[in-house]
Amino acid sequence: MTPKFYTLVAAAALVAGGASAGTLDDVKAAGKLKCGVSQGLPGFSTPDDSGKWTGLDVDYCRAVAATVLDDPEAVEFVSLSAKDRFTALSSGEIDILSRNTTWTITRDTDLGITFTGVSYYDGQGMMVPASLGVTTALELDGATICTNTGTTTELNITDYFTQHGMSFELVALENSDEVIAAYGAGRCDVFTTDRSGVAAERLKLADPDAHVVLPETISKEPLGPSVRADDKQWERVSKWVLNALIEAEEYGITSANVDEMMTSENPSVQRILGAGDNDYGAPMGLTKDWAARAIKAVGNYGEIYDRNVGPDTPLKLDRGVNNLWNNGGFMYAPPIR
């Protein structure tokens, strides 16, 4: 049965007058892209000390802005709770949602939105205080668990504990900072969200080293951007910007060598960058160098990953399944041709 929350969001999508087709023209006319992001998730979407938004999800939106407006800074970032994110998109408050959001069948069919790809393959994890002495999630019978309301984590944790015949008490809060604060204050025994989110939120604790991430991954969480389902042109723009960033890594195109690669004799590189007579932007309402703009602004997928969440960042996340398909991972983009 469809959760009541999703039904309400779907109804809002039908009523919303702002969610009409023509988003690309609207963004061009406004001179900025309205991008829905988190309330502050390090590595994915969070403002730095100067107030500038950074992160993997943020860089994707900057890539879209560079593609459409030739300006990666022409983005208005709208901070949204997990509960409010889909309503904000379906109502037209934002143009695109890039907010560590899991692609599921319910979200893709019932909410008036459509996902345009996977920008990060994840799975749900759990964190506990080291002092609890727990080494596996199977030792958590009777635990109190903190998480965000309006997320797949609520459903997954229920499934996991039911499957293993364990009881638990759920503390679900709307604001992400409230959730990690409640856990840090000892209101619950366990903090759970996507494993990348666990790593990010752990950094907000007074003593991160006093907390351990349990080994279990209890779900599949393909995270990616989404747009309104009533606008195929904008859906294609969103989809192919992400594909181009992945393709660029595969072919060695970086933010530093885009201009040099314009003269490459590799036909695939020429198609990606719109070199010569190649123009795959026109059918989408974009310039022929649409992908080159995005790559020059934020780099290829690998550059974005390494800069925001990679081993040399505070999150220290290995590429793992987020490696390219030809390097043992899942990242695979349809060809630009």
N, C-alpha and C positions, 0 to 999 in steps of 0.2 A: 504494500500500500504506500502511496506517495505521502511523505511526511507533510504535516499541516503547513510547516514553514515554507516548503517549496511550492505548495499549492497557492499560498498567499502571494508569493513572489511572481508566480506565473500569471495570476490575476492582475497584478500590478503592471505586468508587461503588456497585457491586452488593453488596459485602460490608458497607459501612458501615451500622451500625444507627442512627446518629444522623441520617441523612438521610431522615427520614420526613416526610410531609406535616404541615401544621399550624404552619408557621414563624411566621405572624402571631400565633397564640395563644402560642407559645413566647416571642416577643419581648415581648409584653405582660406575660406572667407574670414574665419576667426583669427587666423594667423597663429594658432596654437593648438596643441593636442591636449585633451583632458584625459589624464591617465589615473585610474584607480589603483592605489597601492595599499600596503599594510599600515598598521598603526606604529610601525617601527620594528622591523625584523632585520638584525644585522646580517649583511651579506646579500640580502634580497631587496629590501627597500627600507631605508632609514635615513633621516637627515643627519649630516655631520655637524661638527661644532659651529660651522658658519651658517647652518640651515639648508645647505645644498643636499638634495636627495642623491643617494648612492645605492648601488646594489645591482644584482643580476636582473631582477625584474625592472628596475629603473632604467638600466642600460638598454633593455629591449624597447622601452617606450621612447628613449632618446633616438634609437635607430629608426623607429617609425617616423618620428618628427623630422629627422634628417632626410629620410626618403621623400616625405610629402612636402616639407617646407624648406628643405635645405638648411635646417637649423636645429641641431640636437638640443639646444637650450629652450626651444619654443614649446615647452611642456608645462602644463599646470598639474602638479601632483596632488591628488585628492586622497587623503588618508581615510580609510574605511575599515570598519569592524567586519569580522567574518559574517555577522548577521546581516549587515546592511549592504554588502558588496554587490549582490545580484540585483537588488532593487535599484541601486545607483546606476548600474549599467542599463537595465531594461527601461528605466524612466528617461534616459538621455542625460542624466547628470554628468556622466563621463562618456568618453568615446570608446575607451578600451579598458579592459580590466587585466592588470598584470600584477597579481597579488597572491603568490604562492597558493594557487587554487587547484584542487584536484579535479581532473576530468572524469566525470561519472555519467552513466546513462541517464539518470534522473535530471542532472543539471543540463545535459545536452539536449534533452527532449521536452522537458516540462517548463522551462523558465523563459523561453523566448530568446535564448542566447545560444551561441555555438562556439566551441573551442577550436582554435586554429593551429594547434600543434602542442608539442611537449617541449618545454624549455629546461625541465629538470626532472629526472626520474628519481622518485623518493619512495619511502615507506615509513609507516608509523613506528616510533620508538618510545621508550620510557626512560625517565631519569629518576633516581632515588638518592637520598642522602647516603653517603658512604657509611655513616654511623648506623644505618639500618641493618647492615650486614647481609644484604640481599645480593645474590649473584645471578639470579634468573627470575623472569617474570612469573614463573610457576610457583614462586614462594610468596606471592602477593595476596593470598586469600585473605579477605576482610579489609583490604587496604582502602584508604580514601584517596581519590584520584582527581587532580586538577586539570582542566582543559578549557578550551574555548567553546562557547555555545555557537550553534549554527555551522558546525564543521563535521566532516566525515569521521573525525577522531572519536566523537561521542558514540557513533554507531559501531566503529571498529572495536573500541575497548569493550563495549557491551557484548559483541559477538565473541571476542577472545575469552572473556571471563566466563561466559555462558558455556562455551565449547569445552572449557577445562573444569567446569563444575566449581568455580570459585565465586565468592560473593565480593561485592565492592560497593563503595559509596561514591557517587560522582558529584564533584563541585564544578559546575560549568558557569563561567563568567564571560561577559561580552568583550571586555577590553583586554588585549593581550598582556599589557603591563600589569593589570590587576591579577591575572592568572599566575604569572611568574612570581609576583609579590606575595600572593597567598601561599604558594608553595614554599617560597623562601622564609616566610614567617612561621612555617610549620603547621599550616592549616590542613595540609594534606600530605600523604606519604609519597605520592607519585606525581610527577609532571609528565604529561604525554602530548605529543603532537608529531608532525613529520620529523624524521631523524635530523634533517637539516635545521629545522626549527628548534629542536632540542639543543643542538649544538649552539645555535645563535642565542637562544634565551638563557642558556647556561652562563654565557658571558655577562649577563646582567646581575647575577647573584653576587653577594658580598664576597664569597669565597668559592669560586667555581670548582676548585680542586677538591672541595669537600663533597662533591656530588658526582655520581657515576652514571653512565649511560648503560643500560642493560643490553645484552647481546641480541635479544629478539627483535626481528622486524615483523610486525604482525599484519601488514597490509601492503597493497600496491597503491602508490600515490603519484600518478603522473601529473605533474604540475605544468600549467601552461596558460597563455593568454586567451581571452575570450572577447567576443563582440556580440552585438545584437544579431539575431538570426534573420532579420528582415532586410539585410543589406549585403547582397552577394559581392558587390564590388569591394566594399570595405573589408569583408571577410577575406577576399583574395589578397588584398594589400597586407593585412595582418599576417596571414599564413606565409606569404612568400618572402616577407622581410625576415621572418625567423628561418625559413629554409635557406635563404641567401647567406645568413650568418654561419650556418652549419656547413653549407657548400664551400664557403670561403676558407674555412679551416681545412677542409679536405684538400683543397687545391693550393694551399700555402699563401693565400691572399691575406695580408694583414693591414692594420691601420697605417703602418709605416710604408708599405710598398705598393699601395693601390695605384698610384700614378705610374710607377715603373711597370706594374703588371698589365697596364693598359696596352702595352706593346708586345705582350706575350704571344707566342705562336700557338699556344694550346687553345684549341677551339672552345673547350669548356670554360676556360678562363675568360675568353673573349665574350662568350654568351653571358656569363655572370655579370661582367662589368659593363656590358653594353658597348664594347669596342667595335669599331668599324661599322658595318651595316646592321649589327645585332641590336634589335630594339624589342625587348619583351616588356617594357614598361607601358607602352602606348595602350594596349588592351585593358590595362588596369587604371588608366588615367594618370600615369606617372611618366617622368622623363626616362630616356633610355639609360641614363646612368643611375637609376634609382638604387640599385644594390651597392654600387660604388660609394654613393653618398653615405649609406648606412655603415658600411665597413670602415670607411675613413673616419667616421665620427666616433664609433665605439669599439672597433676591432671585430675580428671574427668570434665565433662562439667560444673557442678555446681561450682567447684573450679575455673575454668577458668573464668566463668561469675563473680563470686564474687570478684575475684582479680582485674579484669580489668574494669568492668562497674557497679558493684553492689552498694547497698546502702551505703557501707563504703568507696566508692571511690568518687572523685570529681564529677563524672557524676550522682551518686545517682539514678541509674535506678533500679526500682523494677523488679523482675523476670516476673510478669504478665504472658502473654502467652508463655514466654520462660521457664516457669516451666515445669517439667516433666508431662507427660500425667496423671499420677496418683496423681498429686498435682494441678490439675486445669489448666494445660498448654497444649501446642501443641507438646512439645518435646517427640518424640516417635521413637525409633529405631527398625528396624527389628531384630529378635533374631539371636544371633550367635549360630547356632546349625546345 
